[in-house]
Amino acid sequence: MPKTTEALEVGVQYACKHKDLPGKGQVRAWVRAAIAAVGERSGQITVCFVAAGEGRRLNREYRSKDDATNVLSFPYELEPLLCGDLVLCAPVVAREAAEQGKSLEAHYAHLIVHGALHLQAYDHEAGEEQAAEMEHLERKILATLGYPDPYQDED
């Protein structure tokens, strides 16, 4: 029997109180769309929304950068199961959406898709070719989900 994203467990945790966080159903749909676009996979992914202090601590500890970032991806296993965590810093995401003139929902969708691709070994910092491939996939997945091109103002 082939593996499907139905066997993909997606947990959602809210470790902060911030207005307008996406619902669990939305988050699960975004993760599953990003996984299915690359290839149907089984596994377990947890998505956690954190405050600025925790986002900064994690970024400092794991990336040696002393500020909070929008999304962090922690891949634990790629085969035979896809396992990993995504951590989104809610205040950073909200600030970026406002600065970029994007809807908060669309920005969350983009960052969760982006992070889920990182869990599948995509790395936009590994060179122009992989960055272009990752952006193409993000555009395709988000269009399928009904969201605008997140890079339209950057081209």
N, C-alpha and C positions, 0 to 999 in steps of 0.2 A: 504494500500500500504506500503511495507516495506521501511525503511529508507535506503538510499544509500549514498556513498561518493560523488555522483553527487550533493547532496544537501549540501555538505560540502563546504563552501566558504573559500578559502585560499587567503588571501591578502599578498602581499610581498612588503616590504619597504626597501629602501636603504638610510640609514641615515648617510652614510659615503662614501667616494670615496676610493676604494681599488681595486687593479687590480684583475682580475679573479674571481669576485663574480659570483655565479651561476645565471642563468637566471630564470625568474619567472616561466616558464613552468617546468623546472627541479625541482624547489622548490615545486611547487604544486604537481607534480608527487610523490616526496619523501614523503610528508606529507600524501597524499591520500593512498599511499601504507602502511604506518605505521598504519593509522586508519583502513583500510580495513582488515589488518591482525588480528586485535583484534575483530572486529565486525563492520559491516557497520553502520556508524553514520552520523547524520546531525549536522550541527553547523557552527561555524565560528572560524577560526584560523588565526592569523596574524604572519608572520615571518619578523623580522626586523634585518638588518645587521648594526652594529654600530662600531665606532672607539674605541680605547683602553680606552680613558677617560670616555666615557659613559658606557662601559662594567664594568669598575672598580667602577664607581659610583653606578650602579645598584647592583653589587655584594656586595658592602659594605652596601648599604641601606637594601637589602632584605635578605642577608645571613651573614652579619657581617664579611665578608672576604674582606680585603683591597687589592685586586688585580683583574685584569680582568680575567674572565674565558671564556671558549670556548662557552658554551651555557647555557642560563637560561630559565627555563620554568615557565610560570605564568598561572596555570589553574584557570579559573574563574567559570566554571560550567561543570559538568559531565553529568547530566541528567536534563531535557529531551534532551537538546542539549549539544554538546561538544563545549565549548568556552575557548579560551586561547591564549596566546602569547608566541612566541619563540623569544629570542634575541640572536643573534650570534655575537661574537666579532671577526670581520674579521682578524685583525692582529694576534690574538691568534691562530685562526684556521690555518692561513697560516704558522705560526711558528711551530705549532705542526705537521702539515703535513710534513714539511721539516725535522724536527727532527726525525720523525718516518719513513721516507722514503716512505710515502704514496702519492698518487696523491691528489691534492687539491680537486678535484671534489669528489673523493671517501670519503675523510674525511668530507666534507660538507654533503654528503648524509648520512653518519653514524651519525653525530651529529644532523641532522634534524630528522632522524628516532628516535634516542635516546630521543630527546626532546619531540617528538610527543607521545612517549610511556609514558613519565612522565606526559603529559597532561591527559593521560588515567589512571592515578593513579598507574603506575608502579614506584617502588622506589628501586633502587639497594642498597641503604643504609639501607634498612629495614631488612636485613638479607641475609644469603647465598642463601636460596631457591629462594627468589624473584630476587636476583641478577642473579642467574643462569637462571631463566625463562626469565628475560629481555634480557640477552645476547643471549639466544637461539632465541628469537624472532628477535632481531636485525640481527643476522646472516642469518636467514631465509628470512627476508624482503630484506636485501641487496643482497643476492644471487638471489632472484627473479628479482631484479632490475639490475643484472649483475655486481655487485661490489664484490670484494674479502672480505673474512672474516676479519673484523677489529681487531679481537683479535688473529689472527694467530701467531703473534710474542710474545704474552703475555702468552701463555699456557705453 
